[in-house]
């Protein structure tokens, strides 16, 4: 399976599954990171952390550890 960490800048993906649990899962859902959400990777820092993505009409940054738990498929 492909995770958000594996996506290159400029690519658009759909979220298939979010493996994050607890309070963080609720926070991600409140930001729009849930199954079926469309994400576009804007930038990736040189060492891969953080990853900036466009969700709906705003930008979010994820740590590499968080991005590894968001499973996606290419659009």
OpenMM code with the backbone's topology and positions (N, CA, C; nanometers):
from openmm import Vec3, app, unit

residues = "UNK UNK UNK UNK UNK UNK UNK UNK UNK UNK UNK UNK UNK UNK UNK UNK UNK UNK UNK UNK UNK UNK UNK UNK UNK UNK UNK UNK UNK UNK UNK UNK UNK UNK UNK UNK UNK UNK UNK UNK UNK UNK UNK UNK UNK UNK UNK UNK UNK UNK UNK UNK UNK UNK UNK UNK UNK UNK UNK UNK UNK UNK UNK UNK UNK UNK UNK UNK UNK UNK UNK UNK UNK UNK UNK".split()
positions = [
    Vec3(0.0826, -0.1179, 0.0000),
    Vec3(0.0000, 0.0000, 0.0000),
    Vec3(0.0878, 0.1252, 0.0000),
    Vec3(0.0374, 0.2292, -0.0566),
    Vec3(0.1097, 0.3558, -0.0656),
    Vec3(0.0679, 0.4448, 0.0511),
    Vec3(0.1651, 0.5105, 0.1125),
    Vec3(0.1338, 0.6057, 0.2195),
    Vec3(0.1590, 0.7473, 0.1689),
    Vec3(0.1088, 0.8433, 0.2421),
    Vec3(0.1280, 0.9831, 0.2054),
    Vec3(0.2759, 1.0192, 0.2001),
    Vec3(0.3572, 0.9525, 0.2796),
    Vec3(0.5021, 0.9769, 0.2816),
    Vec3(0.5663, 0.9462, 0.1465),
    Vec3(0.5083, 0.8548, 0.0687),
    Vec3(0.5661, 0.8110, -0.0583),
    Vec3(0.5286, 0.8999, -0.1769),
    Vec3(0.4407, 0.9959, -0.1576),
    Vec3(0.3893, 1.0777, -0.2675),
    Vec3(0.4820, 1.1951, -0.2949),
    Vec3(0.5021, 1.2252, -0.4212),
    Vec3(0.5900, 1.3341, -0.4648),
    Vec3(0.5114, 1.4648, -0.4785),
    Vec3(0.5794, 1.5791, -0.4645),
    Vec3(0.5119, 1.7078, -0.4829),
    Vec3(0.4425, 1.7170, -0.6191),
    Vec3(0.3220, 1.7734, -0.6185),
    Vec3(0.2430, 1.7888, -0.7403),
    Vec3(0.1436, 1.6768, -0.7640),
    Vec3(0.1593, 1.5646, -0.6948),
    Vec3(0.0676, 1.4527, -0.7136),
    Vec3(-0.0564, 1.4693, -0.6256),
    Vec3(-0.1693, 1.4217, -0.6768),
    Vec3(-0.2960, 1.4257, -0.6041),
    Vec3(-0.3369, 1.2835, -0.5698),
    Vec3(-0.3864, 1.2653, -0.4481),
    Vec3(-0.4232, 1.1324, -0.4001),
    Vec3(-0.5586, 1.1369, -0.3297),
    Vec3(-0.6175, 1.0193, -0.3131),
    Vec3(-0.7378, 1.0026, -0.2317),
    Vec3(-0.7001, 0.9203, -0.1090),
    Vec3(-0.7506, 0.9596, 0.0067),
    Vec3(-0.7230, 0.8875, 0.1301),
    Vec3(-0.8039, 0.7583, 0.1310),
    Vec3(-0.7358, 0.6453, 0.1520),
    Vec3(-0.8009, 0.5142, 0.1611),
    Vec3(-0.8269, 0.4746, 0.3057),
    Vec3(-0.7298, 0.5051, 0.3929),
    Vec3(-0.7405, 0.4632, 0.5320),
    Vec3(-0.6483, 0.5488, 0.6175),
    Vec3(-0.6907, 0.5779, 0.7401),
    Vec3(-0.6086, 0.6525, 0.8356),
    Vec3(-0.5883, 0.5625, 0.9569),
    Vec3(-0.4640, 0.5234, 0.9831),
    Vec3(-0.4328, 0.4306, 1.0922),
    Vec3(-0.4031, 0.5021, 1.2236),
    Vec3(-0.4128, 0.6330, 1.2274),
    Vec3(-0.3876, 0.7097, 1.3482),
    Vec3(-0.5029, 0.6862, 1.4454),
    Vec3(-0.4715, 0.6727, 1.5737),
    Vec3(-0.5734, 0.6431, 1.6735),
    Vec3(-0.5786, 0.7518, 1.7811),
    Vec3(-0.6772, 0.7427, 1.8665),
    Vec3(-0.6890, 0.8308, 1.9819),
    Vec3(-0.7298, 0.9719, 1.9456),
    Vec3(-0.6840, 1.0678, 2.0253),
    Vec3(-0.7186, 1.2079, 2.0046),
    Vec3(-0.6683, 1.2597, 1.8703),
    Vec3(-0.5551, 1.2108, 1.8267),
    Vec3(-0.4992, 1.2554, 1.6993),
    Vec3(-0.5937, 1.2210, 1.5844),
    Vec3(-0.6598, 1.1073, 1.5914),
    Vec3(-0.7543, 1.0682, 1.4857),
    Vec3(-0.8689, 1.1694, 1.4765),
    Vec3(-0.9215, 1.2090, 1.5899),
    Vec3(-1.0275, 1.3094, 1.5908),
    Vec3(-0.9804, 1.4421, 1.5348),
    Vec3(-0.8583, 1.4797, 1.5675),
    Vec3(-0.8008, 1.6045, 1.5163),
    Vec3(-0.7851, 1.5980, 1.3646),
    Vec3(-0.7377, 1.4843, 1.3135),
    Vec3(-0.7219, 1.4686, 1.1690),
    Vec3(-0.8571, 1.4744, 1.0986),
    Vec3(-0.9578, 1.4088, 1.1557),
    Vec3(-1.0907, 1.4104, 1.0946),
    Vec3(-1.1476, 1.5522, 1.0924),
    Vec3(-1.1245, 1.6287, 1.1985),
    Vec3(-1.1715, 1.7670, 1.2035),
    Vec3(-1.1048, 1.8525, 1.0957),
    Vec3(-0.9835, 1.8154, 1.0562),
    Vec3(-0.9121, 1.8895, 0.9517),
    Vec3(-0.9468, 1.8389, 0.8115),
    Vec3(-1.0290, 1.7338, 0.8027),
    Vec3(-1.0703, 1.6829, 0.6726),
    Vec3(-0.9922, 1.5638, 0.6227),
    Vec3(-0.9071, 1.5057, 0.7069),
    Vec3(-0.8288, 1.3885, 0.6670),
    Vec3(-0.9077, 1.2643, 0.7055),
    Vec3(-0.9863, 1.2152, 0.6092),
    Vec3(-1.0681, 1.0960, 0.6310),
    Vec3(-1.0803, 1.0219, 0.4985),
    Vec3(-1.1339, 0.9021, 0.5025),
    Vec3(-1.1476, 0.8205, 0.3824),
    Vec3(-1.2214, 0.8980, 0.2735),
    Vec3(-1.1629, 0.8984, 0.1536),
    Vec3(-1.2234, 0.9667, 0.0400),
    Vec3(-1.1770, 1.1099, 0.0203),
    Vec3(-1.1040, 1.1656, 0.1164),
    Vec3(-1.0560, 1.3038, 0.1040),
    Vec3(-0.9506, 1.3130, -0.0064),
    Vec3(-0.9540, 1.4221, -0.0812),
    Vec3(-0.8573, 1.4466, -0.1881),
    Vec3(-0.7471, 1.5365, -0.1333),
    Vec3(-0.6219, 1.4913, -0.1468),
    Vec3(-0.5061, 1.5660, -0.0993),
    Vec3(-0.4106, 1.5903, -0.2148),
    Vec3(-0.3502, 1.7072, -0.2189),
    Vec3(-0.2461, 1.7360, -0.3174),
    Vec3(-0.1197, 1.7712, -0.2412),
    Vec3(-0.0107, 1.7001, -0.2698),
    Vec3(0.1164, 1.7277, -0.2036),
    Vec3(0.1767, 1.8524, -0.2664),
    Vec3(0.2023, 1.9519, -0.1842),
    Vec3(0.2579, 2.0791, -0.2303),
    Vec3(0.4101, 2.0765, -0.2247),
    Vec3(0.4649, 2.0452, -0.1068),
    Vec3(0.6105, 2.0402, -0.0913),
    Vec3(0.6487, 1.9331, 0.0095),
    Vec3(0.7722, 1.8871, -0.0052),
    Vec3(0.8318, 1.7954, 0.0911),
    Vec3(0.9663, 1.8545, 0.1294),
    Vec3(0.9929, 1.8673, 0.2568),
    Vec3(1.1198, 1.9211, 0.3041),
    Vec3(1.2348, 1.8312, 0.2576),
    Vec3(1.3552, 1.8852, 0.2475),
    Vec3(1.4688, 1.8068, 0.1966),
    Vec3(1.4913, 1.6725, 0.2655),
    Vec3(1.4682, 1.6649, 0.3949),
    Vec3(1.4864, 1.5379, 0.4653),
    Vec3(1.3553, 1.4611, 0.4803),
    Vec3(1.2492, 1.5075, 0.4124),
    Vec3(1.1219, 1.4365, 0.4131),
    Vec3(1.0292, 1.4706, 0.5276),
    Vec3(1.0660, 1.5679, 0.6089),
    Vec3(0.9850, 1.6025, 0.7255),
    Vec3(0.9893, 1.7522, 0.7465),
    Vec3(0.8838, 1.8255, 0.7338),
    Vec3(0.7444, 1.7887, 0.7151),
    Vec3(0.7039, 1.7798, 0.5677),
    Vec3(0.5798, 1.7354, 0.5474),
    Vec3(0.5188, 1.7258, 0.4151),
    Vec3(0.4002, 1.8211, 0.4143),
    Vec3(0.3973, 1.9138, 0.3181),
    Vec3(0.2874, 2.0089, 0.3092),
    Vec3(0.1875, 1.9620, 0.2048),
    Vec3(0.0594, 1.9569, 0.2434),
    Vec3(-0.0460, 1.9127, 0.1524),
    Vec3(-0.1595, 2.0142, 0.1487),
    Vec3(-0.2307, 2.0147, 0.0366),
    Vec3(-0.3495, 2.0974, 0.0207),
    Vec3(-0.4710, 2.0090, 0.0466),
    Vec3(-0.5527, 2.0488, 0.1442),
    Vec3(-0.6754, 1.9782, 0.1789),
    Vec3(-0.7882, 2.0787, 0.1659),
    Vec3(-0.8855, 2.0477, 0.0794),
    Vec3(-0.9937, 2.1415, 0.0515),
    Vec3(-0.9335, 2.2737, 0.0063),
    Vec3(-0.9386, 2.3782, 0.0868),
    Vec3(-0.8839, 2.5068, 0.0433),
    Vec3(-0.7739, 2.5575, 0.1359),
    Vec3(-0.7132, 2.4692, 0.2141),
    Vec3(-0.6072, 2.5141, 0.3048),
    Vec3(-0.4914, 2.4146, 0.3063),
    Vec3(-0.3759, 2.4634, 0.3495),
    Vec3(-0.2556, 2.3814, 0.3544),
    Vec3(-0.2332, 2.3277, 0.4947),
    Vec3(-0.1913, 2.2021, 0.5016),
    Vec3(-0.1550, 2.1368, 0.6273),
    Vec3(-0.0148, 2.0783, 0.6134),
    Vec3(0.0550, 2.0689, 0.7242),
    Vec3(0.1857, 2.0035, 0.7248),
    Vec3(0.1790, 1.8821, 0.8162),
    Vec3(0.2369, 1.7730, 0.7684),
    Vec3(0.2399, 1.6485, 0.8453),
    Vec3(0.3836, 1.6083, 0.8724),
    Vec3(0.4057, 1.5499, 0.9879),
    Vec3(0.5348, 1.4884, 1.0156),
    Vec3(0.5427, 1.3584, 0.9360),
    Vec3(0.6633, 1.3130, 0.9141),
    Vec3(0.6828, 1.1896, 0.8393),
    Vec3(0.6133, 1.0719, 0.9081),
    Vec3(0.6203, 1.0671, 1.0407),
    Vec3(0.5569, 0.9577, 1.1157),
    Vec3(0.4055, 0.9585, 1.0974),
    Vec3(0.3463, 1.0764, 1.0891),
    Vec3(0.2022, 1.0860, 1.0658),
    Vec3(0.1684, 1.0451, 0.9231),
    Vec3(0.2481, 1.0910, 0.8277),
    Vec3(0.2243, 1.0612, 0.6865),
    Vec3(0.2344, 0.9116, 0.6575),
    Vec3(0.3161, 0.8394, 0.7342),
    Vec3(0.3297, 0.6945, 0.7160),
    Vec3(0.2034, 0.6194, 0.7576),
    Vec3(0.1145, 0.6840, 0.8310),
    Vec3(-0.0073, 0.6188, 0.8789),
    Vec3(-0.1314, 0.6596, 0.8001),
    Vec3(-0.1103, 0.7370, 0.6931),
    Vec3(-0.2207, 0.7777, 0.6055),
    Vec3(-0.2023, 0.7039, 0.4732),
    Vec3(-0.2885, 0.6061, 0.4470),
    Vec3(-0.2783, 0.5238, 0.3266),
    Vec3(-0.3617, 0.5872, 0.2163),
    Vec3(-0.3027, 0.5971, 0.0966),
    Vec3(-0.3648, 0.6719, -0.0133),
    Vec3(-0.3567, 0.5931, -0.1433),
    Vec3(-0.4319, 0.6405, -0.2433),
    Vec3(-0.4206, 0.5888, -0.3802),
    Vec3(-0.4120, 0.7083, -0.4739),
    Vec3(-0.3344, 0.6924, -0.5792),
    Vec3(-0.3152, 0.8013, -0.6751),
    Vec3(-0.4429, 0.8264, -0.7541),
    Vec3(-0.4678, 0.9529, -0.7870),
    Vec3(-0.5857, 0.9911, -0.8656),
    Vec3(-0.5499, 0.9804, -1.0124),
] * unit.nanometer
topology = app.Topology()
chain = topology.addChain("A")
for resn in residues:
    res = topology.addResidue(resn, chain)
    for name in ("N", "CA", "C"):
        topology.addAtom(name, app.Element.getBySymbol(name[0]), res)
